[in-house]
Amino acid sequence: MPLTEAGIYAAALRLIDADGVEALTMRKLATELDANPMSLYHHVPNKEAVLRGVARTVGAQFRTVTLQDAPWQERIRLLATDFRTLAHRHPKLMAYSFGQPDFIQPDDPFWSALTAIVNATGVSQPEVPEIAALMVAVVVGVLSAELNGSLQQWASLQPPGIAAGTDEAPLADRAGSDQDRMFRLVIDTLITGLEGRFAAGRSGRGAGR
């Protein structure tokens, strides 16, 4: 089968899912494709280009929100949940990409959907990218902590002077459900903060009339 960019990206993603970004080399990729390593360079110039192509491939898997008539709060919850699902589907690639600002693209499906939702809340146009960027930073930060295990580690620490409960299930047994609950808490907190900000803005505009 002839080499194609799409085939190269798909093979690279399989290797990354298995062993991580750091383990990916052009030689390993050629072996996975049963091809001469030099032949890859007819399609992609280097590993960095491969990673960008893989990121675009995974980004295309993102399911954007279609509930156009739903309240913006529900649309944000669905969008964030879908993005989290994608991150856990390809955790090694996503954890790597979260730390690469150069991977940020204006046509990213998640960003496009999020800015559309924020714009629909009625905030002023200059505030849309600012609010959306802060939301992305929070969601990406939480997902990064989930993927590298630090979120669960922090959550397992007891505040000083507070004894741990004795009737709870072992941490390892409830890790997944705890992370689900904490992610919902993060999104609910974001939404509550935005609701308060929007309400204050409307009150301010009303007072100025």
KEKE-3310 file (N, C-alpha, C; in steps of 0.2 Angstrom, whole numbers, plus 5000, padded with zeros to 4 digits):
npx = (5004:5003:5012:5004:5000:4990:4990:5003:5001:4991:4998:5008:5001:4996:5008:5011:5001:5003:5017:5020:5025:5038:5044:5043:5050:5057:5062:5056:5043:5044:5046:5035:5026:5031:5041:5054:5064:5068:5059:5048:5051:5047:5034:5032:5042:5049:5049:5042:5033:5026:5020:5012:5003:4997:4991:4981:4974:4969:4962:4952:4943:4936:4920:4909:4898:4881:4869:4861:4850:4850:4852:4866:4874:4872:4877:4891:4894:4892:4902:4914:4914:4915:4927:4935:4933:4939:4953:4956:4955:4966:4978:4992:4996:4988:4992:5005:5003:4996:5006:5012:5012:5014:5006:4993:4980:4970:4959:4955:4944:4938:4941:4934:4921:4919:4921:4910:4900:4902:4901:4888:4882:4881:4891:4902:4911:4925:4928:4926:4936:4945:4938:4935:4948:4953:4944:4948:4961:4959:4951:4961:4971:4966:4963:4976:4982:4974:4978:4991:4991:4992:4981:4973:4982:4983:4970:4969:4976:4974:4967:4977:4974:4962:4954:4955:4940:4933:4924:4925:4928:4943:4955:4960:4950:4940:4945:4942:4928:4929:4937:4928:4918:4925:4928:4916:4913:4922:4918:4905:4908:4915:4905:4895:4903:4904:4890:4888:4896:4891:4878:4881:4887:4875:4868:4875:4875:4862:4861:4867:4859)
npy = (4994:5011:5025:5038:5054:5054:5040:5039:5048:5041:5029:5035:5039:5027:5022:5032:5032:5020:5020:5033:5051:5054:5042:5041:5040:5043:5032:5022:5024:5022:5008:5003:5006:4998:5003:5011:5022:5034:5036:5042:5055:5061:5064:5070:5082:5081:5075:5084:5089:5078:5076:5088:5085:5073:5079:5087:5077:5070:5081:5082:5072:5077:5080:5092:5103:5102:5106:5118:5126:5124:5130:5141:5136:5122:5119:5122:5112:5100:5102:5103:5090:5082:5085:5081:5067:5065:5068:5058:5047:5048:5049:5051:5058:5070:5075:5079:5088:5098:5105:5112:5127:5131:5122:5127:5132:5143:5138:5127:5114:5113:5126:5134:5130:5133:5147:5151:5148:5156:5168:5168:5171:5184:5193:5206:5209:5210:5204:5190:5182:5183:5178:5165:5160:5160:5150:5139:5137:5134:5122:5114:5114:5106:5094:5091:5088:5077:5068:5066:5061:5070:5077:5067:5064:5076:5077:5066:5070:5075:5089:5098:5094:5088:5073:5058:5050:5035:5026:5026:5021:5013:5023:5020:5013:5022:5031:5034:5038:5049:5058:5061:5067:5078:5085:5088:5097:5107:5112:5117:5126:5136:5139:5145:5156:5163:5166:5174:5185:5189:5193:5203:5212:5215:5222:5233:5239:5243:5251:5262:5268)
npz = (5000:4996:5003:5012:5019:5028:5032:5037:5049:5056:5059:5067:5077:5083:5088:5097:5106:5112:5117:5120:5116:5117:5113:5100:5084:5068:5062:5069:5065:5052:5052:5058:5047:5038:5029:5019:5029:5023:5014:5020:5021:5009:5011:5024:5032:5045:5062:5070:5061:5059:5072:5072:5062:5067:5078:5072:5066:5077:5083:5073:5077:5087:5094:5090:5099:5096:5101:5098:5102:5115:5133:5136:5146:5147:5135:5136:5146:5139:5129:5136:5142:5131:5126:5136:5136:5123:5127:5136:5128:5120:5129:5130:5119:5120:5133:5130:5120:5127:5133:5123:5116:5103:5096:5096:5087:5077:5071:5078:5082:5095:5101:5092:5094:5107:5108:5100:5108:5120:5114:5111:5123:5125:5129:5127:5111:5112:5123:5121:5116:5127:5138:5134:5132:5145:5151:5143:5148:5161:5160:5152:5161:5172:5166:5162:5175:5178:5169:5172:5184:5196:5200:5207:5217:5224:5228:5237:5248:5265:5273:5285:5302:5300:5301:5292:5284:5289:5283:5270:5253:5247:5240:5228:5222:5220:5212:5198:5198:5207:5200:5189:5196:5201:5190:5185:5195:5193:5180:5183:5193:5185:5176:5185:5190:5178:5176:5187:5183:5171:5176:5184:5175:5168:5177:5180:5168:5168:5179:5174:5165)
capx = (5000:5007:5012:5001:5001:4985:4992:5008:4998:4988:5003:5011:4996:4996:5014:5011:4996:5007:5023:5021:5028:5045:5047:5042:5056:5055:5064:5051:5037:5045:5046:5027:5023:5035:5043:5060:5064:5069:5053:5044:5052:5043:5027:5033:5049:5052:5045:5038:5028:5022:5016:5007:4998:4994:4987:4976:4970:4965:4957:4946:4939:4932:4913:4907:4891:4876:4863:4861:4844:4850:4856:4874:4877:4872:4882:4898:4895:4893:4908:4920:4914:4917:4934:4938:4933:4945:4959:4957:4955:4973:4981:4999:4997:4985:4996:5011:5000:4994:5012:5015:5008:5014:5000:4987:4978:4963:4953:4954:4937:4936:4941:4929:4914:4919:4920:4903:4895:4903:4898:4880:4880:4879:4896:4905:4915:4932:4929:4925:4943:4948:4934:4936:4955:4953:4941:4952:4967:4956:4950:4967:4975:4963:4964:4983:4983:4971:4982:4998:4990:4993:4975:4971:4987:4981:4964:4970:4979:4969:4969:4980:4970:4956:4955:4952:4935:4935:4919:4925:4931:4950:4956:4961:4944:4935:4948:4938:4922:4931:4939:4922:4914:4929:4928:4909:4913:4926:4914:4900:4911:4916:4898:4893:4907:4902:4883:4888:4899:4886:4873:4884:4887:4869:4866:4879:4872:4855:4862:4870:4854)
capy = (5000:5017:5029:5044:5058:5051:5034:5041:5051:5036:5025:5038:5040:5021:5022:5037:5029:5014:5022:5041:5055:5054:5036:5041:5042:5042:5025:5017:5025:5018:5001:5002:5006:4993:5007:5014:5028:5040:5037:5046:5062:5063:5066:5074:5085:5079:5072:5089:5090:5072:5077:5092:5081:5069:5083:5089:5071:5069:5086:5081:5067:5080:5080:5098:5103:5103:5108:5126:5129:5123:5135:5140:5132:5115:5118:5122:5106:5095:5103:5101:5083:5079:5087:5077:5061:5064:5068:5051:5042:5048:5053:5053:5064:5076:5078:5082:5094:5104:5109:5115:5133:5131:5118:5131:5135:5147:5134:5121:5113:5115:5133:5137:5129:5137:5154:5152:5148:5162:5174:5168:5173:5191:5197:5211:5205:5210:5199:5183:5178:5183:5173:5158:5158:5158:5144:5134:5137:5130:5115:5110:5113:5101:5088:5089:5085:5071:5063:5064:5059:5074:5079:5062:5064:5082:5076:5061:5073:5077:5095:5098:5094:5084:5066:5055:5046:5027:5022:5028:5016:5014:5029:5017:5010:5027:5036:5037:5042:5055:5063:5063:5072:5084:5088:5092:5103:5113:5116:5120:5133:5140:5142:5149:5162:5167:5168:5180:5190:5192:5196:5210:5217:5218:5226:5239:5243:5245:5257:5268:5271)
capz = (5000:4995:5009:5012:5025:5033:5034:5042:5055:5059:5062:5072:5083:5086:5092:5103:5111:5115:5120:5121:5111:5117:5110:5093:5080:5061:5060:5072:5061:5045:5054:5059:5041:5033:5023:5020:5033:5019:5010:5024:5020:5003:5013:5030:5033:5051:5067:5072:5056:5060:5078:5071:5058:5072:5082:5068:5065:5083:5083:5069:5080:5092:5092:5093:5102:5091:5104:5097:5106:5123:5136:5135:5152:5145:5129:5139:5150:5134:5125:5140:5143:5125:5126:5141:5133:5118:5130:5139:5122:5118:5134:5130:5114:5123:5138:5127:5116:5132:5135:5117:5114:5095:5093:5096:5080:5077:5068:5082:5083:5102:5102:5088:5097:5113:5106:5098:5114:5124:5110:5112:5130:5125:5131:5122:5107:5114:5129:5120:5116:5134:5143:5131:5133:5152:5151:5140:5152:5167:5158:5150:5167:5176:5162:5163:5181:5178:5165:5175:5191:5201:5203:5212:5222:5228:5231:5242:5254:5270:5276:5292:5308:5299:5301:5286:5286:5290:5280:5263:5249:5246:5235:5221:5220:5219:5208:5192:5200:5210:5195:5186:5200:5202:5183:5185:5200:5189:5175:5187:5196:5179:5174:5191:5190:5172:5177:5191:5180:5167:5180:5187:5170:5166:5183:5179:5162:5170:5183:5170:5161)
cpx = (5004:5007:5008:5002:4996:4987:4998:5006:4995:4993:5007:5007:4996:5002:5014:5006:4999:5012:5024:5025:5035:5048:5046:5048:5053:5057:5059:5045:5038:5044:5038:5024:5026:5037:5050:5060:5064:5063:5048:5044:5050:5036:5028:5040:5052:5047:5040:5032:5023:5017:5010:5001:4994:4989:4980:4971:4966:4960:4951:4941:4934:4925:4910:4900:4886:4869:4862:4856:4845:4853:4863:4877:4878:4877:4889:4899:4896:4900:4914:4920:4917:4925:4938:4939:4938:4952:4961:4957:4963:4977:4988:5000:4994:4989:5002:5008:4998:5000:5015:5011:5008:5009:4994:4985:4971:4957:4952:4947:4934:4936:4935:4922:4914:4918:4913:4899:4896:4900:4891:4878:4878:4885:4899:4910:4922:4933:4928:4931:4946:4945:4935:4943:4956:4950:4945:4958:4965:4955:4956:4971:4972:4964:4972:4985:4979:4975:4988:4997:4990:4987:4973:4976:4985:4975:4964:4973:4973:4972:4972:4974:4963:4957:4952:4946:4937:4930:4920:4929:4938:4950:4957:4955:4939:4939:4945:4932:4924:4933:4933:4919:4918:4929:4921:4909:4917:4922:4908:4902:4912:4910:4895:4896:4905:4895:4883:4891:4894:4880:4875:4885:4880:4866:4869:4877:4865:4856:4864:4865:4851)
cpy = (5006:5021:5035:5048:5055:5045:5035:5043:5045:5031:5028:5038:5033:5020:5026:5034:5023:5016:5029:5044:5054:5048:5036:5043:5040:5035:5020:5018:5021:5010:4999:5002:5001:4997:5009:5021:5034:5041:5042:5053:5065:5066:5071:5076:5082:5077:5078:5090:5084:5073:5082:5089:5076:5073:5085:5083:5069:5074:5085:5076:5071:5081:5087:5098:5105:5105:5116:5129:5128:5129:5135:5136:5125:5114:5118:5115:5100:5096:5101:5093:5079:5080:5082:5070:5060:5064:5061:5046:5042:5052:5055:5059:5070:5079:5081:5089:5100:5108:5112:5121:5133:5127:5121:5134:5138:5143:5127:5120:5115:5122:5136:5136:5133:5144:5156:5152:5154:5168:5174:5170:5180:5195:5201:5207:5205:5205:5192:5179:5177:5178:5166:5156:5156:5151:5138:5132:5132:5123:5111:5109:5107:5094:5086:5086:5078:5066:5061:5062:5063:5076:5074:5062:5070:5080:5070:5064:5076:5084:5094:5098:5090:5077:5063:5050:5039:5023:5023:5022:5018:5019:5026:5015:5016:5033:5039:5041:5049:5060:5065:5068:5079:5088:5092:5098:5109:5116:5119:5127:5138:5144:5147:5156:5166:5170:5174:5186:5194:5196:5203:5215:5220:5223:5233:5243:5246:5251:5263:5271:5277)
cpz = (5000:5001:5007:5019:5030:5036:5039:5049:5059:5062:5068:5078:5087:5091:5098:5108:5115:5119:5122:5116:5111:5113:5103:5089:5073:5059:5063:5068:5055:5046:5054:5052:5036:5027:5025:5024:5028:5015:5014:5023:5013:5005:5019:5031:5039:5056:5069:5067:5057:5066:5076:5067:5062:5076:5078:5067:5071:5084:5079:5072:5085:5089:5095:5095:5096:5094:5104:5101:5113:5126:5136:5140:5150:5139:5131:5142:5145:5131:5130:5141:5137:5124:5130:5139:5128:5122:5133:5134:5120:5123:5133:5125:5117:5129:5135:5123:5121:5133:5129:5114:5106:5092:5093:5090:5081:5075:5072:5083:5090:5103:5098:5091:5103:5112:5104:5103:5118:5120:5111:5118:5130:5127:5125:5117:5109:5120:5127:5120:5123:5138:5140:5133:5141:5154:5149:5145:5159:5165:5156:5157:5171:5172:5162:5169:5182:5175:5168:5182:5197:5204:5208:5218:5227:5232:5237:5249:5259:5273:5283:5297:5306:5297:5295:5288:5285:5286:5272:5259:5248:5240:5228:5218:5218:5214:5202:5194:5203:5205:5191:5190:5201:5195:5183:5189:5196:5184:5178:5190:5190:5177:5179:5191:5184:5173:5181:5188:5175:5170:5182:5181:5167:5171:5182:5173:5164:5174:5180:5166:5164)
residu = (MET:PRO:LEU:THR:GLU:ALA:GLY:ILE:TYR:ALA:ALA:ALA:LEU:ARG:LEU:ILE:ASP:ALA:ASP:GLY:VAL:GLU:ALA:LEU:THR:MET:ARG:LYS:LEU:ALA:THR:GLU:LEU:ASP:ALA:ASN:PRO:MET:SER:LEU:TYR:HIS:HIS:VAL:PRO:ASN:LYS:GLU:ALA:VAL:LEU:ARG:GLY:VAL:ALA:ARG:THR:VAL:GLY:ALA:GLN:PHE:ARG:THR:VAL:THR:LEU:GLN:ASP:ALA:PRO:TRP:GLN:GLU:ARG:ILE:ARG:LEU:LEU:ALA:THR:ASP:PHE:ARG:THR:LEU:ALA:HIS:ARG:HIS:PRO:LYS:LEU:MET:ALA:TYR:SER:PHE:GLY:GLN:PRO:ASP:PHE:ILE:GLN:PRO:ASP:ASP:PRO:PHE:TRP:SER:ALA:LEU:THR:ALA:ILE:VAL:ASN:ALA:THR:GLY:VAL:SER:GLN:PRO:GLU:VAL:PRO:GLU:ILE:ALA:ALA:LEU:MET:VAL:ALA:VAL:VAL:VAL:GLY:VAL:LEU:SER:ALA:GLU:LEU:ASN:GLY:SER:LEU:GLN:GLN:TRP:ALA:SER:LEU:GLN:PRO:PRO:GLY:ILE:ALA:ALA:GLY:THR:ASP:GLU:ALA:PRO:LEU:ALA:ASP:ARG:ALA:GLY:SER:ASP:GLN:ASP:ARG:MET:PHE:ARG:LEU:VAL:ILE:ASP:THR:LEU:ILE:THR:GLY:LEU:GLU:GLY:ARG:PHE:ALA:ALA:GLY:ARG:SER:GLY:ARG:GLY:ALA:GLY:ARG)
# end
